[in-house]
Amino acid sequence: MAANKRMNFVFFFPDEMRAESLGCYGNPVVRTPHLDQLASEGVRFDQCHVQNTVCSPSRCSLMTGLYPHVSGHRTLWHLLRPHEPSLFRYMKQAGYEVKWYGKNHLYSESYLIEILGDEAFREQSVMAREFRGDFKKRNPYDPDDPRFYSFLMEPEQGDVHSTETAMAVQKATAFLQSAEAQEKPFMLYMPTLLPHAPYAVPEPYHSLYDPKAIPPLRPSGLEGKPSFHEHIRSYRKLDRITDDTLSQIQAVYLGMISYVDWAFGQLMQALKDSGLLEHTTVIVSSDHGDYAGDYGLVEKWPNGMEDVLTRVPLIIRSPDSKPGHEVKEQVEMFDIMATILDLAGIQAEHDHFAQSLVPQLKGKAGDSERAVFADGGYNLREPHCFEGDPIRDAWFANHPDNMYWPKARQQQEQPHSVCRTTMMRTKDYKLIRRTEELGELYDLKKDPLELCNVYYDVEYTDIKASLESRLLDWYLHTSDIVPNDSDAGTFVVKQPIK
């Protein structure tokens, strides 16, 4: 029996994994037996939505319980800095050992050193291998082929054990087998890369699904969509593709998720073998989703707010959770922070907007009236936010053979297509407001796939006005937070007594 009796945490956090592409979330094709098993043993949150659809800002919200607009965390380049609070700092201060295997895109260098100590210092070559693994992929298309920028690639070298995801699980397994795991409470954080694009994964997973067998994709070229839809298809030449490439992308994406499920199964087996399972809360979620061919698009976009980007899995198995419980009501991904603190018995020292989900873990329903929110995009007066800076982003901004070159060009040449955007989603409607683009409103009861924008439909005038009023109230309540400490002691300058 383990000597460590305090609650441990295993947080499995694959990059770019949308909820609807998992078996336990209703996908009729994909096979995800290990994630489905976790859902049957724990609690599955059906409608968990992220606060931003790009890696770094989403993770910053996760760790702070704050929306991106509160502290300006909107870009890939602006990470948490030491003056800001975070979940892992609270856990470190409470005596938790934080073990981290996977990508960063979260903490600035000095903050990462505070969290990881000596483990933050690694050779550049080691860091590159940990980020990419030894698995190699190949772009099979010529530069003049419209499929060249589709992110669809072929596996070229490496097996299921050669990806960064597998390597992270191997390191996590070694930790779980060590005496260290038995001695102190731990947070084992697994921010793995897959199923992030490019769309390629070792066999047999790459060819696991037949493109003809997957459900129909959401159509492209819909009216009432923001301009970035058209621009992405144009800059990436996706609008010139005439074969089933987009369906192939979706099929490979599902294969990538099945591979992630296999890796998760390895992790869970190691946790069971360690004897620590019944003292450990296991959490699975993701920072955002992926278009994966839907709407004729690939990857993601900084102010894209469709459910395929905002809705992510959230499955939590805790020693006292109700097995097989499903929470249908909406929650926000940063609620994970408040939930972990609650389970660990740690009090946050800053004001935040995350809500603990511990009552739902015990079988209660969620709040049916709760709305969820996301921020995205950049202000046109902030050129340092946009991707494609020729100096900072030289590795892809100046190289047409790089998969991210079209994104860099689009953001630099069409900045309005990545303008500031806010999304509010209730159980029945989704409202999206953009500073430089068309507004969007979707009646989710009639149109769950978000195909018909009714923002300018007179039938929805009153509904739109009510939603916009609620959105304004939300901004008033969340525009900032006041520090809990004060400078009252230095407010009045005391004169020395003569």
C-alpha positions as a printed Julia matrix, in Angstrom:
498×3 Matrix{Float64}:
   0.0    0.0     0.0
   1.29   3.46   -0.85
   2.64   5.57    1.97
   1.31   8.71    0.29
  -2.37   9.03    1.24
  -3.0   12.6     0.13
  -4.83  13.11   -3.16
  -2.56  12.76   -6.22
  -3.43  14.04   -9.69
  -2.78  12.72  -13.18
  -3.72  15.37  -15.72
  -3.65  14.01  -19.29
  -3.92  17.0   -21.63
  -3.53  16.19  -25.35
  -3.25  19.17  -27.67
  -6.06  19.97  -30.11
  -8.46  17.11  -29.21
 -12.09  18.0   -29.73
 -14.85  16.28  -27.79
 -17.07  15.11  -30.61
 -14.29  12.93  -32.02
 -14.23  10.54  -29.04
 -16.32   7.41  -28.73
 -17.71   8.32  -25.31
 -18.88  11.63  -26.78
 -20.91   9.89  -29.46
 -18.59   9.56  -32.44
 -19.95   6.52  -34.32
 -16.66   5.55  -35.98
 -13.68   6.22  -33.71
 -12.44   3.64  -31.23
 -11.3    5.06  -27.89
 -11.74   2.17  -25.41
  -9.47   3.52  -22.67
 -11.02   6.99  -22.59
 -14.47   5.38  -22.75
 -13.5    3.22  -19.78
 -12.43   6.28  -17.81
 -15.8    7.89  -18.56
 -17.61   4.78  -17.29
 -15.58   4.83  -14.07
 -15.74   8.59  -13.55
 -17.72  11.64  -14.63
 -18.05  12.91  -18.19
 -18.85  16.56  -18.79
 -20.71  16.76  -22.08
 -20.37  20.48  -22.72
 -16.95  21.71  -21.64
 -15.78  24.78  -23.56
 -12.37  26.46  -23.63
 -11.7   30.15  -23.03
  -9.5   30.57  -26.11
  -8.89  28.44  -29.2
  -5.08  28.77  -29.27
  -2.65  26.76  -27.12
  -0.93  29.38  -24.93
  -3.86  31.63  -23.99
  -6.07  28.62  -23.32
  -3.47  27.17  -20.95
  -2.99  30.51  -19.22
  -6.73  30.62  -18.52
  -6.62  27.03  -17.31
  -3.93  27.78  -14.75
  -5.39  31.05  -13.47
  -9.17  30.74  -13.76
  -9.14  34.06  -15.62
 -10.44  34.89  -19.08
  -7.85  35.95  -21.68
  -9.01  39.57  -21.69
  -8.3   40.01  -17.97
  -4.5   39.94  -18.27
  -3.91  40.16  -22.01
  -3.16  36.48  -22.6
  -4.31  36.32  -26.22
  -1.26  35.18  -28.16
   1.18  32.31  -28.46
   3.97  34.62  -27.29
   2.63  35.97  -23.99
   2.99  33.37  -21.27
   2.36  33.44  -17.53
   4.91  35.59  -15.74
   6.06  35.36  -12.1
   3.81  38.15  -10.82
   0.74  36.15  -11.89
  -0.88  33.44   -9.76
  -1.27  29.9   -11.05
  -2.52  26.47  -10.09
   0.9   24.83  -10.08
   2.39  27.51   -7.82
  -0.37  26.87   -5.3
   0.3   23.14   -5.49
   4.04  23.59   -5.06
   3.48  25.82   -2.05
   1.19  23.15   -0.56
   3.9   20.48   -0.84
   2.96  18.86   -4.13
   5.61  17.5    -6.47
   4.87  18.73  -10.01
   6.02  16.31  -12.7
   5.67  17.59  -16.24
   6.14  15.57  -19.42
   5.17  17.35  -22.62
   5.11  20.78  -24.21
   5.1   24.13  -22.4
   3.22  26.99  -24.14
   2.25  28.1   -20.64
   4.96  29.49  -18.34
   7.65  32.07  -19.08
  11.18  30.85  -18.48
  11.66  32.17  -14.93
   8.22  30.95  -13.88
   8.87  27.51  -15.36
  12.09  27.28  -13.36
  10.13  28.11  -10.21
   7.67  25.29  -10.92
  10.08  22.6   -12.14
  13.36  23.54  -10.47
  16.35  21.71  -11.9
  14.08  19.74  -14.26
  13.45  22.97  -16.18
  17.08  23.01  -17.31
  17.47  20.73  -20.32
  19.66  20.77  -23.38
  18.09  22.29  -26.48
  18.41  19.01  -28.35
  16.65  17.18  -25.51
  13.84  19.74  -25.48
  13.4   19.43  -29.26
  13.21  15.65  -29.02
  10.72  15.85  -26.15
   8.58  18.21  -28.23
   8.66  16.26  -31.51
   9.81  12.74  -30.68
  11.59  10.57  -33.23
   8.53  10.0   -35.38
   9.05  11.49  -38.85
   6.37  12.55  -41.31
   6.57  13.48  -44.96
   4.6   15.91  -47.09
   3.8   13.83  -50.2
   2.64  16.81  -52.29
   4.57  19.18  -54.54
   4.43  22.89  -53.66
   2.16  23.63  -56.6
  -0.29  20.92  -55.54
  -3.35  22.43  -53.75
  -2.96  19.77  -51.07
   0.54  20.96  -50.12
  -0.68  23.24  -47.3
  -3.45  20.93  -46.1
  -1.36  19.55  -43.18
  -2.13  16.04  -44.47
   1.1   14.08  -44.4
   2.33  10.49  -44.48
   4.18   8.56  -41.76
   7.75   8.11  -42.87
   9.81   6.83  -39.95
   9.07   5.51  -36.47
   6.57   3.26  -34.75
   4.02   3.77  -31.96
   6.81   4.1   -29.4
   8.66   6.91  -31.23
   6.3    9.87  -30.86
   6.71  12.55  -28.21
   3.41  11.33  -26.73
   4.78   7.82  -26.23
   8.03   9.21  -24.84
   6.12  11.34  -22.34
   4.13   8.31  -21.21
   7.37   6.32  -20.82
   8.77   9.02  -18.52
   5.52   9.19  -16.57
   5.58   5.42  -16.17
   9.11   5.57  -14.76
   8.0    8.22  -12.28
   4.95   6.2   -11.17
   7.21   3.2   -10.59
   9.64   5.22   -8.48
   9.81   5.62   -4.71
   9.36   9.36   -5.22
   5.75   8.83   -6.33
   5.02   7.02   -3.07
   6.56   9.64   -0.79
   4.95  12.96   -1.71
   1.61  13.97   -3.21
   2.09  14.73   -6.89
   0.62  16.44   -9.89
   1.59  14.47  -12.99
   0.91  16.85  -15.87
   0.9   15.37  -19.4
   0.49  18.14  -22.04
   1.22  15.9   -25.04
   1.35  17.13  -28.64
  -0.89  14.72  -30.54
  -3.47  14.94  -32.09
  -2.1   18.34  -33.11
  -1.56  18.86  -36.86
   0.17  17.9   -39.16
  -2.22  15.02  -39.69
   0.05  12.0   -39.5
   0.55   9.23  -36.95
   2.38   5.89  -36.94
   0.7    2.88  -38.46
  -1.6    1.1   -37.93
  -3.37   4.21  -36.67
  -2.69   6.37  -39.73
  -4.78   4.09  -41.94
  -7.17   2.89  -39.25
 -10.28   4.61  -40.63
 -11.74   4.69  -44.12
 -12.54   8.25  -45.26
 -15.69   6.9   -46.9
 -16.95   5.55  -43.57
 -16.78   8.74  -41.51
 -19.84  10.98  -41.01
 -20.29  13.81  -43.53
 -18.17  16.87  -42.9
 -19.72  20.24  -42.18
 -19.93  21.96  -45.58
 -17.69  24.79  -46.74
 -18.62  28.08  -48.39
 -21.55  28.82  -46.07
 -23.12  32.27  -46.08
 -22.81  34.46  -43.02
 -19.41  33.16  -41.97
 -16.49  35.45  -41.03
 -13.94  36.18  -43.72
 -11.26  33.95  -42.22
 -13.15  30.92  -43.54
 -12.67  32.06  -47.12
  -9.16  33.36  -46.51
  -7.92  30.14  -44.95
  -9.23  28.13  -47.89
  -7.69  30.61  -50.32
  -4.28  31.07  -48.68
  -3.9   27.33  -48.15
  -5.32  26.53  -51.62
  -7.92  24.3   -49.97
 -10.57  25.81  -52.24
  -8.8   24.19  -55.2
  -8.9   20.65  -53.83
 -11.24  18.45  -55.84
 -10.69  15.01  -54.29
 -11.51  13.59  -50.85
  -8.49  15.13  -49.07
 -10.62  16.79  -46.39
 -12.31  13.48  -45.57
  -8.88  11.85  -45.45
  -7.81  14.53  -42.98
 -10.75  13.75  -40.74
 -10.04  10.03  -40.97
  -6.37  10.47  -40.03
  -7.36  12.86  -37.23
  -9.58  10.11  -35.8
  -6.65   7.71  -36.14
  -4.49  10.16  -34.19
  -7.1   10.23  -31.43
  -7.19   6.44  -31.32
  -3.42   6.51  -30.97
  -3.7    9.01  -28.1
  -6.22   6.65  -26.51
  -3.7    3.81  -26.78
  -1.04   5.96  -25.09
  -3.51   6.89  -22.37
  -4.17   3.21  -21.82
  -0.45   2.7   -21.22
  -0.47   5.52  -18.68
  -3.5    4.14  -16.84
  -1.94   0.68  -16.65
   1.18   2.21  -15.08
  -0.96   4.07  -12.57
  -2.82   0.87  -11.64
   0.43  -1.06  -11.3
   1.8    1.64   -8.98
  -0.89   0.96   -6.39
  -1.78   4.66   -6.36
  -4.99   4.63   -8.4
  -7.33   4.85   -5.43
  -5.46   7.88   -4.1
  -5.36   9.64   -7.47
  -7.72  11.85   -9.44
  -7.37  11.35  -13.2
  -8.37  14.24  -15.45
  -8.52  14.22  -19.26
  -9.15  17.38  -21.26
  -7.61  19.48  -24.05
  -6.7   23.09  -24.77
  -8.96  23.36  -27.85
 -10.2   21.39  -30.84
  -9.39  21.23  -34.56
 -11.35  21.85  -37.76
 -10.02  18.58  -39.23
 -11.74  19.21  -42.57
 -15.03  20.6   -41.26
 -16.21  23.79  -42.98
 -13.48  23.07  -45.54
 -10.86  24.16  -42.96
  -7.84  22.67  -41.21
  -6.05  23.19  -37.88
  -7.58  26.12  -35.91
  -7.84  29.92  -36.0
  -7.26  32.44  -33.17
 -10.78  33.87  -33.32
 -12.59  30.78  -34.57
 -15.42  30.01  -32.15
 -17.18  26.97  -33.61
 -17.89  24.04  -31.29
 -15.3   21.95  -33.12
 -12.74  24.35  -31.62
 -14.28  25.36  -28.27
 -15.82  22.07  -27.1
 -13.3   19.69  -25.59
 -13.56  16.5   -23.58
 -13.54  16.71  -19.8
 -13.51  13.39  -17.99
 -12.65  13.15  -14.29
 -12.24   9.98  -12.26
 -11.72  10.64   -8.57
 -11.78   8.12   -5.7
 -15.17   9.45   -4.52
 -16.67  10.33   -7.91
 -19.93   8.77   -9.1
 -19.14   6.15  -11.78
 -20.75   6.77  -15.14
 -22.26  10.12  -14.19
 -22.87  12.49  -17.11
 -23.06  16.25  -16.62
 -25.06  17.67  -19.51
 -24.91  21.29  -18.41
 -22.17  23.62  -19.68
 -18.88  24.11  -17.84
 -15.68  25.97  -18.7
 -12.32  24.33  -19.13
 -10.65  26.53  -16.53
 -13.01  25.01  -13.93
 -10.34  22.31  -13.75
  -8.22  24.72  -11.7
 -10.89  25.3    -9.06
 -11.74  21.6    -8.99
  -8.14  20.5    -8.38
  -7.7   23.09   -5.61
 -10.95  21.93   -4.0
  -9.96  18.25   -4.11
  -6.49  19.04   -2.77
  -7.81  21.23    0.04
  -5.91  24.29   -1.2
  -7.29  27.83   -1.08
  -6.63  30.15   -4.02
  -5.15  33.46   -2.98
  -6.49  35.44   -5.93
  -9.94  36.27   -7.24
 -10.92  34.17  -10.27
 -13.94  33.03  -12.25
 -13.53  29.25  -12.28
 -16.06  27.07  -10.47
 -15.31  23.86   -8.62
 -16.92  20.8   -10.19
 -16.62  18.66   -7.06
 -20.44  18.62   -6.52
 -20.85  17.23  -10.04
 -18.19  14.59   -9.35
 -20.42  13.36   -6.54
 -23.41  13.03   -8.84
 -25.1   16.42   -8.89
 -26.27  18.15  -12.04
 -24.66  21.33  -13.28
 -26.15  24.8   -13.64
 -28.59  24.7   -16.54
 -28.59  28.5   -16.83
 -24.83  28.86  -16.96
 -23.31  30.48  -20.04
 -19.74  29.84  -21.16
 -17.42  32.37  -22.76
 -14.32  32.58  -24.93
 -12.06  35.42  -26.08
  -9.94  35.4   -29.2
  -8.18  37.43  -31.84
  -6.14  40.61  -31.71
  -6.67  44.35  -31.83
  -5.55  45.91  -35.11
  -3.48  48.44  -33.14
  -1.38  45.6   -31.67
   0.87  44.39  -34.51
   3.08  42.49  -32.05
   0.22  40.04  -31.47
  -0.13  38.8   -35.03
   1.66  35.69  -36.2
   4.1   36.12  -39.06
   6.5   38.7   -37.7
   9.5   38.39  -40.08
  12.02  38.47  -37.21
  10.31  36.74  -34.3
   8.62  34.15  -36.52
  11.34  33.85  -39.15
  11.3   30.04  -38.98
   7.94  29.95  -40.74
   7.08  33.5   -41.82
   9.88  33.63  -44.39
   9.71  30.07  -45.71
   6.97  29.14  -48.22
   7.76  25.46  -47.72
   6.62  25.71  -44.07
   3.09  24.55  -43.24
   2.46  27.75  -41.25
   3.53  30.15  -43.97
  -0.05  30.67  -45.29
  -1.23  31.48  -41.76
   1.55  34.05  -41.38
   0.7   35.68  -44.71
  -2.99  35.8   -43.94
  -2.56  37.4   -40.53
  -0.17  40.0   -41.89
  -2.13  40.76  -45.07
  -5.7   40.29  -43.75
  -5.5   41.4   -40.09
  -9.25  41.98  -39.92
  -9.7   38.22  -40.35
  -8.15  37.68  -36.91
  -9.79  40.63  -35.14
 -10.81  40.61  -31.5
 -13.75  38.32  -30.9
 -15.87  37.18  -27.98
 -18.18  34.19  -27.82
 -21.02  33.5   -25.4
 -22.77  30.13  -25.49
 -25.93  29.33  -23.58
 -27.67  25.96  -23.69
 -29.77  27.18  -26.63
 -27.81  29.89  -28.46
 -24.32  30.93  -29.42
 -23.5   34.62  -29.86
 -20.22  35.77  -31.44
 -19.22  39.43  -31.62
 -16.25  40.62  -33.7
 -14.71  44.09  -33.83
 -14.04  44.13  -37.58
 -16.3   41.4   -38.94
 -19.82  40.1   -39.16
 -21.54  39.05  -35.97
 -22.77  35.49  -35.61
 -25.77  33.97  -33.85
 -26.73  30.31  -33.94
 -29.91  28.67  -32.73
 -28.36  25.53  -31.28
 -31.73  23.83  -30.85
 -32.37  23.94  -34.6
 -28.82  24.21  -35.86
 -26.31  22.33  -33.61
 -23.71  22.23  -36.41
 -23.67  26.04  -36.67
 -24.47  26.18  -40.35
 -26.99  29.05  -40.47
 -26.03  32.45  -39.05
 -29.22  34.21  -37.88
 -27.53  37.3   -36.41
 -29.28  39.56  -38.92
 -32.57  37.64  -38.99
 -35.4   39.86  -37.69
 -37.01  36.82  -36.08
 -34.1   36.75  -33.61
 -33.93  40.5   -32.87
 -35.15  40.22  -29.27
 -33.05  37.13  -28.56
 -29.94  38.82  -29.93
 -30.55  41.93  -27.83
 -30.99  39.85  -24.67
 -27.81  37.89  -25.35
 -25.79  41.03  -26.11
 -26.98  42.61  -22.87
 -25.87  39.53  -20.96
 -22.52  39.63  -22.76
 -22.03  43.25  -21.7
 -22.82  42.35  -18.09
 -20.25  39.57  -18.25
 -17.59  42.0   -19.46
 -18.42  44.39  -16.62
 -18.04  41.6   -14.07
 -14.85  40.11  -15.53
 -12.96  43.08  -16.97
 -10.37  42.91  -14.19
  -9.63  41.54  -10.75
  -8.48  43.5    -7.72
  -5.56  41.97   -5.79
  -6.52  40.49   -2.42
  -3.66  42.21   -0.63
  -3.4   45.98   -0.29
  -0.94  48.82    0.14
  -2.91  50.5     2.91
   0.1   50.5     5.22
   1.96  52.91    2.95
  -1.03  55.05    1.96
  -0.24  57.65    4.61
   3.38  58.73    5.03
   4.08  58.87    8.73
   6.27  61.68   10.0
   9.0   60.77   12.48
   8.39  61.82   16.06
  10.81  64.51   17.19
